[in-house]
């Protein structure tokens, strides 16, 4: 059985390289992709690969952190689409063959902090 952490790292590397065959190889046939913020779900490897292949713009992804344990992993990634930068938190579950069975993406939006804590924080 392949370590899910390695599979997830190959998943992101293949996405960045636009290696859709390699990307597909990381996924279970019945993979489910969920976007809770937009209430969208994609079921099946073929549709999920197509979704990524057709995503518009000149996007790039870089892994910031991977946390993994048997059967599940979480990544924090940094994306750029043209000049726009964003972060994503992605939860993965694996199947018995070492492939990715589910992917759930969260895309937190940046926001300005509330007033009154300037004396405690450093802005970057």
Secondary structure, DSSP 4 states (H G I P E B T S, - for coil): ---HHHHHHHHHHHHHHT-HHHHHHTEEEEEEEEETTTTEEEESHHHHHHHHHT--S-EEEEEEEEEEETTEEEEEEEEEETTEEEEEEEEEEE-TTSSEEEEEEE-PPP-PPPTT-TTT----
